[in-house]
Amino acid sequence: MRDDKNKEKKNGFFDYYKVTVSLIRVVIWPLIVLYFFLSLQAPLTATIEQVPNILSKTSYITISGVTLEINQRLSDEASPELKLALSELSPEALKEFVNTGQGDHMTKTSYLGFSTEKAKLEELDKKGLINLTISEPDKEGYDVHYKATELGLKAYDFILKVIIDQMLHAPPSTRH
């Protein structure tokens, strides 16, 4: 009989222990979450308040049909004329423009690849990014001259800034 009473006491204690542990589990985790929330409330509030400011400092620009998110300051540097010229530029002409850079160039219409290059150069000339002149060959046989216009120089500088901005603000997972 004594063993039965001890077993009942042990079972009663064990049942009480199980109920107490379950109750603690149910009550303690919300208290822990509440504690962390209250302790992080100031940093969370500060972060949430900064979101509109951060979003207002970004802008989007389209270059050769690709839309990029850039810093608002950088976007403000580009005139509407520059944005329009770059947004309507074909990828092939953009590549030619970047290869052209800020220099003064000469080539020959007799050059084997000039027929494909000519269309790109004419597109850049039409957009006002380069001055293209095709004339009578000079004594070395060069009959094509082109160089960046004032708008083209600004566009070239702007494209470099956009590339750097994209590299500096790339997500860490894309950096190697």
N, C-alpha and C positions, 0 to 999 in steps of 0.2 A: 503494500500500500504506500509505503514511503517512496518507493521508486516511481509509482504512478504520480504522486504529488510532485516529485522533482521533475518528472517529464512534463507534467502540466505547467509547472513554473517555467521550465526551459522553453516549452512551446509558446507559452504566453509572452515570455520575454522576447523570444525570437519574432513572434507576430508583431509585438510592439516595436521592435527594432526595424522590421521590414516596413511597417507603416510610417515610422519616423523618417527613415531614409528616403522613402518615396515622397513624403511630404517635403523634405529638404530639397530633393531633386526638383520638384515641381516649383518650389518657391525660390530657390537660390539662383537658377539661371536667369530668370527675368531681373532679379536684383543685380546680378553681374552686368547684364546688358544695360540696365538703367544707369548703373555706376559709370560704365564706359561712355555711354551717350552723354551723361551730364558732364563728365570730365573732358570730353572732346567737343562739347557744344560750342565753345568760343572759336576753336579752329574751324569747325564745320560751318559756322555762321559766317566767318570771315571769307572762307572759300566760296560759299554760295553767293555772297555779296559781290565777289570779284567776277563771277561768270559773265554778267552783262558787259562789264568793262573789257574783259578779255575778248568776248565776241565782237565788240564794237571796234576792236583793234585789228580785226582780220577782214580781208576783202577777197574777192575772187577776180581773176583775170583769165581771159582766154587767149592763148597763143597757138596759132595753127590748129585750131579746133580742140585743143586740150585745155580744160579749165583747171586752174591751180589756185589753191588757197594761199594768199600771201599777206604779209603784214600791211595794215592800213596805211602806214607811213610810206611804204614802198609803192602802194597803189596810187597814193596821192601825187607821187613824183611823175607819173605817166599822164600826159595830156590826153584828152579824148581822141585827138587825131592819132596819137601814137597807139593807143589801145585799139582803135579801129583798124589801123594798118596791120598790127600784129595779129588781131583776131581773124582777119580774113586771109591771112597768108597761108599758102599750102605748106605742108611739111617739107616738101622738096625745096621750095624757095627759102624756107627758114634755114635749112641746112646750108644752102648756098650762101645765104646772108651771113650766117655765123662764120663760114669759111672765108668770106670776103673781109670781114672785120672792119678795121678802120683805115685800111690802106688804099692806095691808088693802084688799080690793076689794068693790065693790058693783056689781050689775047688775040688770037687770029680766027677769022671765020673759017679758015681752011683747017683749023684744028679738028681732028677726027670726032671728038665728043662735043663740039660746039653746038650742034643742032639741039641736043637735049639741054645744054647749059643755057642756050639763048632764051628758051621759054621761061626758065627760072629768073634770068636776069631781066627780062621784059616785065615779068610780074613784079619784081622788086622795084623797077623803075616806075611802073604804073602806080604802085603804092607810095611812091615818093621817098623810098628808103635809099635808093642809089640814083646817080645820074649815069645813064647808059648812052654812049655815043658809038655808033657804027659809021665809020667813014672810009675814005680811001686809005689803003695801006701806007704806013710810013716806010722809011728806007729799010727797016728790019722786017717789014711785012705785017706789023701789028695794025689791025684795023678796028679793033674793039677796045674801048676804054671805059672804065667804070670805077666809081668810088662812092662812098657813103655821103649822103646829103646831111644837112644839119639834123633833120629828123632821124635819118639813119644812124648817125653817131649817138643820138639820145637812145634810140631803140637798141643799139648794140650794148651800150652801157646798162640799160634797163634789163636786157636779157641776162647779162652776167650777174646783175644783182638778184634777179629772180632765181637763177640757178644756185647762187650762194645761199639765199634765203631758204630754198628748199633743202639744201644740204644741212644747214644749221638747225632746221626745225623738223628734220625727218625723225620719225619714231625710232627709238633705240633698236628695235628689232630689225630695221632695215640698214643699220650702220654696221660695217664690218671692220 
